[in-house]
Amino acid sequence: MTHRLALVGTGSMGALHARVISESDRAELVRVIDPRAEAGRDVARRFSVDWTPEIDSLSDVDAVVLSAPTEMHHELAMDVLHEGRPLLIEKPVANDIAEVRNILDVSAARGIPLMCGLLERFNPAVLTARALLGEPVHVRSARHGPYAARIRTGVAWDLLVHDVDLAIQLFGGAAPRDTTAAAGHFHPQSLAGAEDTLEALLSFDRGLASVSASRIGQRKIRTLTVSELDRLIEIDLLRRDVTIYRHVSHEGVSDGGRGYRQQTVIEIPELLTVREPLASQLDRFLDLVEGTVDAATERDSILPPHVVVSDVRAQAIR
């Protein structure tokens, strides 16, 4: 079955969604929606679909992908949900936790599938590492990069939400019991209240996660390190590779001073998949549309990272 999709928002991320939808054998892009005529028409021409400046009726589509600026998410999501269409909404759902809860509540009350574009969940390196994990006790992440003036929000909602979500997933899906955070405001072009760096410590029942986001770095870094009692799993989210380290001690072995009594065993597992994360995410959304994935479970996974980001940001900017 092919599902007819509308795309709201034709910026850089929206154009990627348009390409992935057009390449899918399970979906058909039938309309792009953007109030900016030039941008909307350009994407519409590129993928040979219709363009409209507003959502209006959604009777021509089965589901919607929303990739508009974050500050417009709440209003546009409500329009889609009131039309009764399943919705894939780019992260964050909104940059106000009350609006996030409102969108989730309306989706639940009306029984409409909702998914958030927390794309790192579908990173091949993350999928591979999660399949290999036993009992994590400590997670460290760094998501740093150069300044981008087009991003109007701070790094908490733009960057940190990904790693908060991954930490929650790695520790079983439950929100942390305690958080602490600090933020820095440095760049002269940043809006008032839009943090440029943020460091947060999340305390879970089974361990700790230290997450770091910055937009004043001079190179792009996307790393995730997961420690177990007997292994360390290092994940490079940009290169999409996984390396496992295991320390081995040879106590009591006499080697006459010619060898080593300690060593580190290094393993580089083969990735479970090399599929583009955005394509895997789309397939998950289409599974939701078809009802083969539980919509309530998917919806419930959205709120915890948003609550944590809202909490740590509030702490950091006090």
N, C-alpha and C positions, 0 to 999 in steps of 0.2 A: 504494500500500500504506500502510495506517495502522498505526503502531507504538504498542503499549500501553506507557505509561510509569508508573513509580512515582516519587514525589517524597519524598525524605527530608529533613525539616527544613522548618518552616513559619513561619520568622521573616520579616523584611521582604524579604530576597532570595528566600526560598523562595516567598512569596506572588506575587512577580513572575514567577518561573518557572512557577508554577501557571497564572497568567493567560496567559502566552505559549504554553504547551503547549495549553491549552484552546482558544486561537484558531487553532492550526495545523491545516491540512487534511492534514498528514502524520502527526500524532500524536494520541493520546488519553490523557488523564490518567485512570488507573483507580484509583489509590490514593495517599493521602498517609500518611506515616509520621512520627510524632513522639511521644516519650514524654510530652509535656505534653498532657494530654487536652483542655483547653479550647482551646489554640491549634490543635491538630491537627483537632479536630472543627469548629472555626470555618471553617478553610480547606476542609475536606471538604464542609461544607454549602454554602459559597459556590460550589463548582464541581461539586456533586452527584456526589461520588465517595466511596469507602470510606475510613475512617481506621483505622489500626492503630497501637498504641504501639511495636511492634518490627517489624523486617524480616521475620523468620521465613522462610517459603518465598517465592521470587520466581517461582513457576511461572505466576503470573497475568500477568506482564509480560514485555516484550521487552527493556527497558533501564531504567536508573535515572539520575535526576538527584539528586546529593547536595549539599544546601545547609544542612547542620547546622553548628554551631559548629566552628571549625578544630580545637580540641583533641580532637574526636570523629572527625575524618576518617579516621584510620588504621584504627581498629577497624571503623567502618562500611564503609569501602572494602573491607576484607578480607572482610567478610560478603558484599558484593555480588559481588566477584570469585570467591569460592568457590562462589557460585551460578551463575557463568558468564555474568553479564549485562554488556553494555557499560555503561560508566559515564562520565557527565559530572560532574566534581567541581569545586565552586567553588574559586577561588583562596584561599589557596595550597593545594596538594595536602595539605601538612602543614606545621607550623612547626618541624619537625625534619628535617634533610636525610636522616638515616638512614631515617626513616619514608617520606619521599618516594621514595627509591631503592627501598625495599622494595615499595611499591605499584606502581611502574613495573616492577620486576622480575617481580612476580607476574603483572601484566597481560601482559607480553611472553612469559613462560614458558607461559602458558595460552592465548595468542593471542586475548585479549579486548580489544576496542577501548577506549581510554581517552582522555578529553579533559579539559583543565583550562579552567575558566571565566575565561580571560584576556580579558575582555570588550572591552578597548580595541582589540584586533585587528580588531573588527568595527565600530568607530566609523566612520560614513560619511566623516568628515573624514580619518581615518587611511587608509582605503581609497583615497580620492581622491589624497591626497598621495603615497602609495606608488606609484600608477600614474604619477605625474608625475616621480618622482625619477630622477636620474642617478647621480652618485657623491657621496654625503654624505661630509663630512670632519669635521663637528662637529655634535653634537646636544645641545640643552639642554632640560630639562624641569623643570616645577614643578608639584607636586601638593600644594596647601596647603588647609587648611580649619579651621573651628572645632573645639574639643574635643568628642568624643563619648564619654561615660562607658561606653556599652555595648560599645565596642571594647576588648577586654582585652589584645590583643597590641599591640606597638609598631607604629610606622609602616612599618617595613621590610617586614613580611609583609602588612600591611593595605593600604598605599598604594604603596610604592616598587616592589614586584614588577611592577606594571603598566608602569612607565616603563623599568625594566631590560629587561623583555621587549620593549618597543617598540624600544629602542636596539639590542638584539641582532638583532631582525628587520630593522631599517633597515641594519645593517652586514652583512647576508648570512646571519644565522642562527648564526654561530659565537660562542662565548663570548669575552669580552675576555681579553687576555693578561695584564692587570694591573689591579688595583683598589686604590683608597685611599678611606677613609671616616672621617667623624667624626659623632658623635651627641650630642644634648643631652637631658637629663632635667630637666624643669621643673615639670610640673603635679603638684600635691599629691595628686590622685586617681589618678594613674597607678600601676600595679603596679610593684614593684621589678624593674628590668631591662627595662621596657617603655619604649622611647625615644619621645620626643615630636617630635623632629626628627632628620633624617638627611640628610647631604650625601655624595654619592659621585661619584668620578671613575673612569670606565671607559676603559681604553686598548685600542683595537682596532688591528689591523694597518693599517687604512685611515683611522683617525681617532680622535676622542675623544668621549665622552659625559659630560655633567655632569647628574646627576639629583638632585632635591631633593624631600623629602617633609616635611610638617609638619602637626601637628594642633593647633597653637596660633595659627593664623592667624585673623583676624577676618572673612575673606571666602573664599569657595570659589574656588580658582584651579586650572585644569587646562590648562596650555599646553605645547606642544611646538614647538621651533624647530629646523629642520634647515638647516644651511649647506652649500652646494656652493661651488665656486670662483667661480662666476659668478651664483649665485642664493641667495636666502634664502627658505625656505618656512616660514611661520608657521601653526601649527595651533591653533585653540581647540577643545579637546575638549568643553567644555561647550556652547558655541554651535554646535559642529559646522560650522565654516567654515575655509576655507583661503585664505591670502593669499600671493602670491608677489612678492618684491621683486627688482629687478635694477638695479644701478647702471650708468649710461651716462655716459662721459666724452667730451666733444667737444674733444679736444686740438687745438690749432692752428687752431681756427675763430675768425675775427675777427667779433665781433658789435657792435663799437662801444660796448660797455658796456651795451647795451640788453637783452641776454638772459642765458641761463645756459649755462655751459660744462660743467656737470654736471647730471645729473637722475637721479631714481629712477623706473623704470617699475614700476607696480603692476598686478598681474593678480589677479582674483578668479575662479577657475575654478568651473564648475558642478559640484556633487557628483555622483559616479557613481551614488550611491544615497542615498535618505533613509530607508531601512528601519531599524526599531528594532534596535539591536545585539543584544539578547537573542534576537530572532527569527532574525536571521542566524546567530547562534551555534547555536541549536537546529537550524537546517537543516544546518549543518556536522556536528553530532553525528549527525543522522539519516542523512546521507551516509556517515558512518563505520559506522553500524549496518548500512547496506545494502551496504557494501563498495565504494562508488564513490569513496571517498577512502582513500588508503593509511594504514592504521592505524599502521604502524611509523614513517612520517614524522611523523605527528601526535604520536605518543608521544615521539619523539626531540626534538621542539621544546619539551617541557615541562621537561626537566631543567635546561638552561642558566640560565634566569632564577632558578630556585630555588637553584642552586649559587652564583650571584653574590650573591643576597640573603643567603644563609647566610654567605658569606665577608665581605661588607662589614659585616654586623651583628657578626660576631665581631671584626673589626678595630675597629669603632666603640665597642664596650663593654669593650675591654681596659682 
